[in-house]
Every structure is written in structure tokens, then in C-alpha cells.
């Protein structure tokens, strides 16, 4: 993208609709797509983009510890992060339900709706590996000119919940849903261009 040469005013604000979630499909879902696609129609592609809203970046905590000294209590850093909390992503469902379907199938592979176990369709015939169902999720925060300005990478992520779909024909709003995922690490980076 071309860089905007205008200097931004101090009062410019980041907008709630300027976040994009991008991730590569985990290896086991790619195998699912090869093995179970119907009529040569790709249901799940190799990578997915979601236009998202809602809480996308968790609170990050490095707790303090009390240190008693000479009748006083001093605080020092624990130098350790508390475990990262799960993150819930809200998104509008596309008109073919493909973005919802990806998350649904991901969860279904983790616990099959019919057999109640992991990888019930035996997509990966080798010894199951936790890396088969994990991937890195990346959220880009964009400026008002749609340039990527900040990057949040959630490593070894996988979903734990897909939210309900609520239909309401009395409002003109788009149909939305969400999903919650867990991850091992969060890496944050400012993007200079």
C-alpha cells in the first residue's frame, strides 16, 4: 500500500472497525479440506481473513510482590507474567457462512460431534501431534487509511468456543458471531512503513 504523506493530528483516534485477523489454517484442517471437499468446492482455504470487532487484545499483567523491609512494605516486580487469558473475537458472518464454518470445523476436529473424540475421521493417520491443530493468529490494527500500524501475534493458538448465531429480522444489522481461543505467547510489534 502507498504511504500517506499527511501528518496525523494528535486528536486522530484508532477506530473500532480497523482490525483484521489473519491466520493460516492448521495442518489437520488443510487435510480435512483435501479429504472431504464436496464437488471440488473449496470450503476451507489455506488462510483466512476476518474483519473483527470486540476485545481483541487481552490485559497483560506482570504482578508486583510485597517485600517487607524495616517495618515497611515495598513493592518489587515479580519479573513474571501471569498466564495469558483466553481472547474472544467478534466478527460479522459472511454471506456464505465460510468464516463461521472454519471455526466450527476446527472445534469439531478437536471433539467430533458424532464420536466425541479428537480426529474421529482419522484425517491424519500418523500419531496425533498437538501442532497439527494449532496455528499462529495475527491481528493487524489499521489506521484511518487502512495501513497496518500494529501487529499482535498469538502463537500456538486454537479455538475453545464458537458463539451462537442470533437471527433478528427486526433489525437491519448484520449477523454476527464470535469465537474464543487460547494461545501460548503474545508478541506485539509496531509496523513502520
Secondary structure as GFF3:
##gff-version 3
##sequence-region A 1 193
A	DSSP	beta_strand	19	24	.	.	.	ID=ss1
A	DSSP	alpha_helix	27	36	.	.	.	ID=ss2
A	DSSP	beta_strand	47	53	.	.	.	ID=ss3
A	DSSP	beta_strand	62	69	.	.	.	ID=ss4
A	DSSP	beta_strand	72	81	.	.	.	ID=ss5
A	DSSP	beta_strand	87	92	.	.	.	ID=ss6
A	DSSP	alpha_helix	98	110	.	.	.	ID=ss7
A	DSSP	three_ten_helix	130	133	.	.	.	ID=ss8
A	DSSP	beta_strand	135	142	.	.	.	ID=ss9
A	DSSP	beta_strand	148	162	.	.	.	ID=ss10
A	DSSP	beta_strand	176	182	.	.	.	ID=ss11
A	DSSP	beta_strand	185	190	.	.	.	ID=ss12
###
